[in-house]
Amino acid sequence: MEIAKPCHIQEITLQPEATDQVGGPVIIAVAGTLEAERFSVPMHRHGRGQLMGSMRGLLTVPVASENWVVPASHAIWVPPDHLHTVDSHGAFHGWSVFVEKSACGALPTRACTFRTSPLLRESVLRAATWDTDTLDAAQQHIACVVLDKIHSTPVEALGLPLPAEPRLMRIARAFISEPSNGRDLDAWATWGAVSSRTLSRRFVQETGFTFTAWRQRVRLLRALEMLAAGEQVTTVAMDLGYSTASAFIGLFHKTFGITPAAYRRSL
């Protein structure tokens, strides 16, 4: 198994055309830092699969009909040829691995997120420093570890599925743009010119979440973005429509296993 020459850089530049070559190295690893508070990569696709994560900062990665939020504790896998964009929130220090399409057969065929183990993170950072085309036995082992971790690490859902039905999609996008909106299901159904029963039934069918649970997910994922951008916990709670900061803190801790303040400090 071959790995590209090192691409250890101070500023990450994701150029899709640079990762589309057929054949070549099985894995291309990069790592670096962006001090800007935000960067954005427009909609694109590439012939290689991509695994990306960070040591600091938070990513949002829309892929197909789902929006994914990737905190520093997690990584996201995007299979080959999947349209996606990438946005960072807060100063970013991260890494990315591009996997040649022929090596993706045993890897997930849909975008997914999972918790980044210290072994995976250190393996990627080590691969990003190699300066040889000929790998010794230890380097071969590290390369295989990266692929095995993509294949075997349990998935942890940090995605936000979107409904396909046009009226439901309109409602979903309206709420995403204003997550503090307090309309209940009946009011949203009236707003979207759909019956309450249809909204309730179809939302579960198309997203796997009840409408109430889906809205809760929107708010919590947006909270991750706001905390990464440096917002205070109380500000986040009020801006997202929670009745009290304690209600927000309790739900955040139940979902992510950490308080909002602790998460903010970890960034």
VOPAGU-2260 file (C-alpha; in pm, 1 decimal, decimal comma):
REM VOPAGU-2260
SITE   aa  ch    i         X         Y         Z
SITE  MET   A    0       0,0       0,0       0,0
SITE  GLU   A    1     140,0     339,2     -99,4
SITE  ILE   A    2      81,3     671,2      65,0
SITE  ALA   A    3     149,4    1009,5     -88,8
SITE  LYS   A    4     438,3    1228,0       8,4
SITE  PRO   A    5     361,2    1441,3     312,5
SITE  CYS   A    6     118,9    1725,1     280,4
SITE  HIS   A    7     176,8    1880,7     621,5
SITE  ILE   A    8      62,0    2240,6     581,2
SITE  GLN   A    9      -7,3    2548,5     787,7
SITE  GLU   A   10    -325,4    2627,6     599,1
SITE  ILE   A   11    -561,5    2361,0     473,1
SITE  THR   A   12    -664,4    2404,2     110,4
SITE  LEU   A   13    -916,2    2149,8     -11,2
SITE  GLN   A   14    -899,1    2149,3    -390,1
SITE  PRO   A   15   -1132,6    1876,7    -521,0
SITE  GLU   A   16    -944,7    1843,3    -851,4
SITE  ALA   A   17    -629,4    1753,8    -657,6
SITE  THR   A   18    -796,0    1441,4    -518,2
SITE  ASP   A   19    -970,0    1313,4    -830,4
SITE  GLN   A   20    -685,3    1132,8    -999,8
SITE  VAL   A   21    -749,2     768,1   -1083,7
SITE  GLY   A   22    -510,3     528,2    -918,2
SITE  GLY   A   23    -211,4     672,1    -740,0
SITE  PRO   A   24    -164,4     658,6    -363,8
SITE  VAL   A   25    -432,5     476,5    -166,3
SITE  ILE   A   26    -436,2     746,3     102,0
SITE  ILE   A   27    -352,2    1116,6      95,1
SITE  ALA   A   28    -333,8    1268,5     443,5
SITE  VAL   A   29    -323,5    1640,1     523,1
SITE  ALA   A   30    -325,6    1836,6     848,3
SITE  GLY   A   31    -311,5    2203,5     929,5
SITE  THR   A   32    -448,5    2515,4    1094,9
SITE  LEU   A   33    -673,4    2801,0     986,8
SITE  GLU   A   34    -677,6    3099,2    1219,4
SITE  ALA   A   35    -974,0    3260,9    1043,4
SITE  GLU   A   36   -1296,4    3232,0    1240,0
SITE  ARG   A   37   -1470,9    3063,7     950,3
SITE  PHE   A   38   -1393,8    2904,2     616,0
SITE  SER   A   39   -1623,0    2759,1     354,9
SITE  VAL   A   40   -1571,6    2512,6      70,0
SITE  PRO   A   41   -1850,5    2535,6    -191,2
SITE  MET   A   42   -2050,6    2241,4    -322,2
SITE  HIS   A   43   -1822,7    1986,0    -485,6
SITE  ARG   A   44   -1752,1    1616,9    -522,4
SITE  HIS   A   45   -1435,7    1416,2    -577,4
SITE  GLY   A   46   -1344,5    1068,6    -689,7
SITE  ARG   A   47   -1189,6     974,0    -358,0
SITE  GLY   A   48   -1364,4     910,6     -29,4
SITE  GLN   A   49   -1286,0    1167,6     237,7
SITE  LEU   A   50   -1252,4    1139,9     615,4
SITE  MET   A   51   -1220,6    1469,9     800,5
SITE  GLY   A   52   -1200,4    1577,1    1159,8
SITE  SER   A   53   -1041,4    1830,7    1389,9
SITE  MET   A   54    -855,6    1882,5    1713,5
SITE  ARG   A   55   -1011,0    2227,8    1750,9
SITE  GLY   A   56   -1317,4    2384,1    1592,2
SITE  LEU   A   57   -1643,1    2252,0    1454,8
SITE  LEU   A   58   -1749,7    2157,8    1101,7
SITE  THR   A   59   -2087,6    2150,1     931,4
SITE  VAL   A   60   -2097,9    1927,4     624,4
SITE  PRO   A   61   -2418,1    1906,7     418,1
SITE  VAL   A   62   -2414,5    1583,0     215,3
SITE  ALA   A   63   -2702,0    1499,9     -19,7
SITE  SER   A   64   -3023,0    1533,3     186,1
SITE  GLU   A   65   -2857,2    1550,8     528,5
SITE  ASN   A   66   -2673,5    1817,5     725,8
SITE  TRP   A   67   -2392,3    1685,6     945,5
SITE  VAL   A   68   -2237,6    1860,6    1244,5
SITE  VAL   A   69   -1888,7    1742,6    1337,1
SITE  PRO   A   70   -1743,8    1854,6    1673,6
SITE  ALA   A   71   -1377,8    1808,3    1760,5
SITE  SER   A   72   -1452,6    1473,2    1922,1
SITE  HIS   A   73   -1581,3    1321,6    1596,0
SITE  ALA   A   74   -1494,9    1268,6    1231,1
SITE  ILE   A   75   -1713,5    1245,0     920,4
SITE  TRP   A   76   -1676,5    1000,7     633,0
SITE  VAL   A   77   -1794,9    1117,3     287,7
SITE  PRO   A   78   -1792,1     837,9      25,4
SITE  PRO   A   79   -1657,9     900,0    -326,7
SITE  ASP   A   80   -1864,8    1110,7    -568,6
SITE  HIS   A   81   -2099,9    1250,7    -301,4
SITE  LEU   A   82   -2183,4    1619,4    -340,9
SITE  HIS   A   83   -2101,1    1811,0     -23,4
SITE  THR   A   84   -1990,5    2143,5     119,7
SITE  VAL   A   85   -1775,6    2217,2     424,3
SITE  ASP   A   86   -1800,6    2507,5     670,1
SITE  SER   A   87   -1596,3    2568,3     983,6
SITE  HIS   A   88   -1711,1    2751,5    1294,7
SITE  GLY   A   89   -1437,3    2904,5    1505,7
SITE  ALA   A   90   -1060,8    2882,6    1453,7
SITE  PHE   A   91    -990,7    2541,3    1301,7
SITE  HIS   A   92    -708,8    2293,2    1352,1
SITE  GLY   A   93    -786,8    1974,9    1170,1
SITE  TRP   A   94    -702,2    1698,5     929,4
SITE  SER   A   95    -836,8    1514,7     629,8
SITE  VAL   A   96    -771,2    1181,1     461,1
SITE  PHE   A   97    -858,9    1107,4      97,2
SITE  VAL   A   98    -905,0     739,0      13,7
SITE  GLU   A   99    -868,3     609,8    -342,1
SITE  LYS   A  100   -1200,2     478,8    -476,1
SITE  SER   A  101   -1073,1     124,7    -525,9
SITE  ALA   A  102    -997,7     104,8    -152,7
SITE  CYS   A  103   -1350,0     214,0     -50,8
SITE  GLY   A  104   -1529,8    -111,1    -126,9
SITE  ALA   A  105   -1549,5    -220,7     236,7
SITE  LEU   A  106   -1610,1     130,3     371,4
SITE  PRO   A  107   -1950,5     289,0     439,6
SITE  THR   A  108   -2147,8     378,5     126,7
SITE  ARG   A  109   -2331,3     666,8     296,0
SITE  ALA   A  110   -2198,9     967,0     484,8
SITE  CYS   A  111   -2164,9     898,7     857,6
SITE  THR   A  112   -1998,1    1030,8    1170,1
SITE  PHE   A  113   -1817,8     848,8    1446,5
SITE  ARG   A  114   -1610,3     930,0    1751,7
SITE  THR   A  115   -1242,4     983,4    1675,5
SITE  SER   A  116   -1016,7     755,0    1875,0
SITE  PRO   A  117    -670,2     871,6    1982,1
SITE  LEU   A  118    -528,4     588,9    1768,0
SITE  LEU   A  119    -700,7     713,2    1452,0
SITE  ARG   A  120    -608,4    1075,6    1513,7
SITE  GLU   A  121    -243,2    1000,0    1579,6
SITE  SER   A  122    -226,9     764,9    1281,0
SITE  VAL   A  123    -355,3    1036,1    1048,0
SITE  LEU   A  124    -121,0    1300,1    1188,9
SITE  ARG   A  125     171,0    1060,7    1153,0
SITE  ALA   A  126      76,3     984,4     790,1
SITE  ALA   A  127      62,4    1357,8     713,3
SITE  THR   A  128     434,3    1388,7     796,2
SITE  TRP   A  129     574,3    1104,4     586,5
SITE  ASP   A  130     824,1    1211,6     322,5
SITE  THR   A  131     879,1     890,3     132,0
SITE  ASP   A  132     699,1     698,8    -142,5
SITE  THR   A  133     828,1     365,6     -11,7
SITE  LEU   A  134     669,5     267,0     316,2
SITE  ASP   A  135     837,0      46,3     570,8
SITE  ALA   A  136     642,7    -215,8     766,4
SITE  ALA   A  137     545,5      27,1    1044,9
SITE  GLN   A  138     409,3     281,6     798,2
SITE  GLN   A  139     215,5       9,9     614,6
SITE  HIS   A  140      57,0     -85,2     945,8
SITE  ILE   A  141     -44,1     274,0    1023,4
SITE  ALA   A  142    -204,9     308,3     679,3
SITE  CYS   A  143    -408,9      -6,6     739,2
SITE  VAL   A  144    -515,7     122,7    1082,1
SITE  VAL   A  145    -674,2     431,1     921,4
SITE  LEU   A  146    -878,5     222,7     678,0
SITE  ASP   A  147    -977,2     -25,6     948,5
SITE  LYS   A  148   -1100,5     251,5    1178,1
SITE  ILE   A  149   -1320,9     395,4     903,4
SITE  HIS   A  150   -1460,1      47,5     845,9
SITE  SER   A  151   -1511,5     -71,1    1202,3
SITE  THR   A  152   -1578,6     227,4    1432,1
SITE  PRO   A  153   -1944,5     237,5    1547,2
SITE  VAL   A  154   -2144,2     515,5    1385,6
SITE  GLU   A  155   -2278,8     795,7    1607,5
SITE  ALA   A  156   -2550,9     996,1    1436,8
SITE  LEU   A  157   -2483,7    1369,0    1427,1
SITE  GLY   A  158   -2677,0    1423,3    1107,8
SITE  LEU   A  159   -2998,3    1606,6    1038,3
SITE  PRO   A  160   -3207,2    1421,7     777,8
SITE  LEU   A  161   -3437,4    1631,9     561,6
SITE  PRO   A  162   -3776,7    1521,4     427,6
SITE  ALA   A  163   -3821,2    1488,0      51,8
SITE  GLU   A  164   -4190,8    1580,2      21,2
SITE  PRO   A  165   -4195,2    1945,1    -102,4
SITE  ARG   A  166   -4433,7    2082,1     162,1
SITE  LEU   A  167   -4243,3    1911,1     442,5
SITE  MET   A  168   -3913,1    2029,0     298,5
SITE  ARG   A  169   -4044,3    2387,1     297,2
SITE  ILE   A  170   -4143,4    2356,0     663,4
SITE  ALA   A  171   -3808,4    2199,0     752,5
SITE  ARG   A  172   -3604,2    2470,2     581,6
SITE  ALA   A  173   -3814,5    2743,4     741,9
SITE  PHE   A  174   -3747,8    2601,1    1087,9
SITE  ILE   A  175   -3376,9    2553,0    1021,3
SITE  SER   A  176   -3353,5    2921,0     927,9
SITE  GLU   A  177   -3538,0    3019,5    1249,1
SITE  PRO   A  178   -3492,4    2746,1    1514,2
SITE  SER   A  179   -3637,3    2967,2    1788,8
SITE  ASN   A  180   -3976,5    2960,6    1615,4
SITE  GLY   A  181   -4231,3    2838,5    1870,0
SITE  ARG   A  182   -4508,8    2717,7    1635,7
SITE  ASP   A  183   -4648,2    2379,9    1737,2
SITE  LEU   A  184   -4716,7    2097,3    1492,4
SITE  ASP   A  185   -5068,6    2216,7    1408,7
SITE  ALA   A  186   -4948,8    2571,1    1340,2
SITE  TRP   A  187   -4666,9    2447,4    1118,0
SITE  ALA   A  188   -4910,9    2225,1     929,7
SITE  THR   A  189   -5137,4    2521,3     864,7
SITE  TRP   A  190   -4838,3    2732,8     757,6
SITE  GLY   A  191   -4722,5    2460,8     519,5
SITE  ALA   A  192   -5068,6    2387,9     373,4
SITE  VAL   A  193   -5061,0    2026,1     488,9
SITE  SER   A  194   -5277,1    1839,2     738,1
SITE  SER   A  195   -5140,2    1779,4    1087,8
SITE  ARG   A  196   -5182,0    1407,2    1042,2
SITE  THR   A  197   -4986,1    1406,0     716,6
SITE  LEU   A  198   -4709,5    1621,1     864,2
SITE  SER   A  199   -4678,3    1392,4    1166,1
SITE  ARG   A  200   -4690,1    1065,6     969,7
SITE  ARG   A  201   -4472,6    1163,2     673,6
SITE  PHE   A  202   -4205,1    1328,3     886,4
SITE  VAL   A  203   -4141,4    1001,8    1068,1
SITE  GLN   A  204   -4143,4     807,3     741,2
SITE  GLU   A  205   -3898,1    1037,9     566,1
SITE  THR   A  206   -3658,1    1136,3     846,0
SITE  GLY   A  207   -3690,8     868,6    1112,4
SITE  PHE   A  208   -3780,9    1136,2    1369,2
SITE  THR   A  209   -4107,7    1271,4    1497,8
SITE  PHE   A  210   -4152,0    1637,6    1408,8
SITE  THR   A  211   -4095,8    1737,5    1771,4
SITE  ALA   A  212   -3779,1    1528,8    1804,9
SITE  TRP   A  213   -3650,2    1660,0    1471,2
SITE  ARG   A  214   -3695,0    2022,2    1583,2
SITE  GLN   A  215   -3511,5    1942,4    1905,0
SITE  ARG   A  216   -3226,2    1799,5    1698,5
SITE  VAL   A  217   -3210,4    2115,7    1485,0
SITE  ARG   A  218   -3173,5    2328,9    1795,9
SITE  LEU   A  219   -2907,3    2110,2    1957,5
SITE  LEU   A  220   -2695,9    2090,1    1643,2
SITE  ARG   A  221   -2725,4    2466,3    1598,2
SITE  ALA   A  222   -2620,6    2503,6    1962,2
SITE  LEU   A  223   -2294,7    2322,3    1883,2
SITE  GLU   A  224   -2224,9    2577,8    1609,0
SITE  MET   A  225   -2305,4    2874,7    1832,9
SITE  LEU   A  226   -2092,5    2746,0    2121,1
SITE  ALA   A  227   -1802,4    2686,7    1882,1
SITE  ALA   A  228   -1838,6    3047,5    1766,3
SITE  GLY   A  229   -1793,0    3164,0    2127,7
SITE  GLU   A  230   -2151,9    3242,5    2228,2
SITE  GLN   A  231   -2237,8    3227,3    2597,4
SITE  VAL   A  232   -2455,2    2937,4    2716,6
SITE  THR   A  233   -2744,4    3160,3    2827,1
SITE  THR   A  234   -2738,1    3348,0    2496,0
SITE  VAL   A  235   -2752,9    3020,5    2304,4
SITE  ALA   A  236   -3045,4    2896,3    2513,1
SITE  MET   A  237   -3248,7    3214,4    2467,4
SITE  ASP   A  238   -3167,5    3254,0    2096,1
SITE  LEU   A  239   -3281,0    2897,5    2028,0
SITE  GLY   A  240   -3613,6    2939,6    2202,1
SITE  TYR   A  241   -3559,0    2742,0    2523,8
SITE  SER   A  242   -3772,9    2858,5    2813,9
SITE  THR   A  243   -3478,9    2858,5    3055,3
SITE  ALA   A  244   -3104,1    2808,6    3035,2
SITE  SER   A  245   -3132,4    2512,6    3273,7
SITE  ALA   A  246   -3374,5    2336,2    3037,3
SITE  PHE   A  247   -3123,4    2376,8    2755,3
SITE  ILE   A  248   -2831,7    2263,7    2972,4
SITE  GLY   A  249   -3017,3    1952,1    3085,8
SITE  LEU   A  250   -3114,7    1846,9    2734,1
SITE  PHE   A  251   -2766,9    1919,5    2596,1
SITE  HIS   A  252   -2605,2    1709,1    2868,7
SITE  LYS   A  253   -2851,7    1424,1    2815,2
SITE  THR   A  254   -2780,8    1421,3    2441,1
SITE  PHE   A  255   -2404,9    1477,5    2427,5
SITE  GLY   A  256   -2291,8    1362,5    2772,3
SITE  ILE   A  257   -2130,7    1696,6    2852,6
SITE  THR   A  258   -2261,0    2035,6    2964,0
SITE  PRO   A  259   -2264,3    2325,0    2713,3
SITE  ALA   A  260   -2008,0    2515,4    2921,4
SITE  ALA   A  261   -1772,3    2217,4    2932,9
SITE  TYR   A  262   -1811,7    2166,2    2558,1
SITE  ARG   A  263   -1737,5    2533,6    2495,0
SITE  ARG   A  264   -1422,4    2514,4    2710,5
SITE  SER   A  265   -1306,9    2203,4    2525,9
SITE  LEU   A  266   -1295,8    2400,0    2201,4
